[in-house]
Structures are given as C-alpha cells and as structure tokens.
Amino acid sequence: MTGRGVLTALSLGGNLGDVPETMKRAMDLLRAGGFAIEKISSVYRTVPVDCPPGMPDFCNSALTGYWQGTPEELLDLAQSIEVRLGRPADHGYHLSRTMDIDIVFMEGVVLKSPRLTLPHPEAHRRAFVMEPLREIAPQMLREVKG
C-alpha cells in the first residue's frame, strides 16, 4: 500500500443499453466514491460465456487504480454503483446486465470470505477479463493467475 492506497484492478462489463456510456458513468461514480483511477483499457466486445443462448454480446473493460479503504468497502461501492446504473440488487449470475463491476486484484491482498475472494478466482479463465487487463497492466497477469 502506498500513500495513494492499494493498487487495484477492476473489470467492468455489460450487455444492456449503451454500455460504453454506462462504463463512463460507472467510472465517474467510482472516482466520486474514492477510487483513484490510473489506467483504463479499451472496450472489448465479447460473446457471452456460460450464458443462455441468444444473449447479446458484452462490452468489457478493465481499469487500475488505488483504493484506500477495505476490500469490502470497495465491494459495497461497486455493488451500489451497479444498482444505481440499473442492475437489480438480486440479480442472476448468468443474465444480461447494464453493468457488472468485479474486483480482480488488490496488491498484497489474499482474501476468501462469503462475499469476496481475492485475487478473483475465475479471472485467469476469462479472456474478457485478461485481455483488457493485459492492455493496461501486463505485470498483474501473473498475480491474477495466482
């Protein structure tokens, strides 16, 4: 942790509405909530993984930055932003969504709780997470793979 906080990687995605615009709004809300964004990847269009047939493609992006609070506080912020941007709080795992924000990695943090596991246990299996992250933080890929 530096004076700026803990270096953190987030994954953003969605497939309903104007997802690139929703991502911009999510980033504004992350900043307003205290997340200091450092780098933002391009937006990648990806086919749905493990989802019902016929679901629209997703737009995915990654960002890195610094967080001064706890991992759980960042999770609370991310989930509140998802709801604010139109995702129901009680949402099925493999369904379409306006916005999904996942904490992928927090430098020096290994955590396994009922609410949150870090590094993200599935990130290394998901090209829609790894490709955007590779663009902006290739040095994190080894950490994410555990």
ZIZIBEL-V158054 format. One record per residue. N is the residue number from 1. RES is the residue in one letter. NEAR is the number of other ideal C-beta (glycine too) atoms within 8 Angstrom. Layout:
# ZIZIBEL-V158054
n=N res=RES near=NEAR
n=N res=RES near=NEAR
This chain:
# ZIZIBEL-V158054
n=1 res=M near=5
n=2 res=T near=6
n=3 res=G near=3
n=4 res=R near=6
n=5 res=G near=12
n=6 res=V near=11
n=7 res=L near=10
n=8 res=T near=15
n=9 res=A near=15
n=10 res=L near=15
n=11 res=S near=17
n=12 res=L near=14
n=13 res=G near=14
n=14 res=G near=14
n=15 res=N near=12
n=16 res=L near=9
n=17 res=G near=8
n=18 res=D near=5
n=19 res=V near=15
n=20 res=P near=8
n=21 res=E near=8
n=22 res=T near=14
n=23 res=M near=14
n=24 res=K near=8
n=25 res=R near=9
n=26 res=A near=13
n=27 res=M near=12
n=28 res=D near=8
n=29 res=L near=11
n=30 res=L near=16
n=31 res=R near=10
n=32 res=A near=6
n=33 res=G near=9
n=34 res=G near=9
n=35 res=F near=13
n=36 res=A near=10
n=37 res=I near=11
n=38 res=E near=7
n=39 res=K near=9
n=40 res=I near=8
n=41 res=S near=12
n=42 res=S near=6
n=43 res=V near=10
n=44 res=Y near=11
n=45 res=R near=7
n=46 res=T near=12
n=47 res=V near=5
n=48 res=P near=11
n=49 res=V near=7
n=50 res=D near=4
n=51 res=C near=8
n=52 res=P near=6
n=53 res=P near=3
n=54 res=G near=3
n=55 res=M near=8
n=56 res=P near=7
n=57 res=D near=8
n=58 res=F near=13
n=59 res=C near=14
n=60 res=N near=14
n=61 res=S near=14
n=62 res=A near=17
n=63 res=L near=15
n=64 res=T near=13
n=65 res=G near=13
n=66 res=Y near=12
n=67 res=W near=12
n=68 res=Q near=7
n=69 res=G near=7
n=70 res=T near=5
n=71 res=P near=11
n=72 res=E near=9
n=73 res=E near=8
n=74 res=L near=14
n=75 res=L near=11
n=76 res=D near=8
n=77 res=L near=12
n=78 res=A near=13
n=79 res=Q near=10
n=80 res=S near=9
n=81 res=I near=14
n=82 res=E near=13
n=83 res=V near=10
n=84 res=R near=7
n=85 res=L near=12
n=86 res=G near=9
n=87 res=R near=11
n=88 res=P near=5
n=89 res=A near=6
n=90 res=D near=3
n=91 res=H near=8
n=92 res=G near=4
n=93 res=Y near=4
n=94 res=H near=7
n=95 res=L near=8
n=96 res=S near=7
n=97 res=R near=12
n=98 res=T near=11
n=99 res=M near=16
n=100 res=D near=10
n=101 res=I near=13
n=102 res=D near=10
n=103 res=I near=15
n=104 res=V near=13
n=105 res=F near=13
n=106 res=M near=14
n=107 res=E near=9
n=108 res=G near=5
n=109 res=V near=8
n=110 res=V near=5
n=111 res=L near=8
n=112 res=K near=5
n=113 res=S near=7
n=114 res=P near=2
n=115 res=R near=5
n=116 res=L near=9
n=117 res=T near=8
n=118 res=L near=12
n=119 res=P near=12
n=120 res=H near=13
n=121 res=P near=6
n=122 res=E near=6
n=123 res=A near=15
n=124 res=H near=8
n=125 res=R near=4
n=126 res=R near=9
n=127 res=A near=6
n=128 res=F near=13
n=129 res=V near=15
n=130 res=M near=12
n=131 res=E near=9
n=132 res=P near=15
n=133 res=L near=18
n=134 res=R near=9
n=135 res=E near=9
n=136 res=I near=11
n=137 res=A near=11
n=138 res=P near=7
n=139 res=Q near=6
n=140 res=M near=11
n=141 res=L near=11
n=142 res=R near=6
n=143 res=E near=10
n=144 res=V near=16
n=145 res=K near=6
n=146 res=G near=6
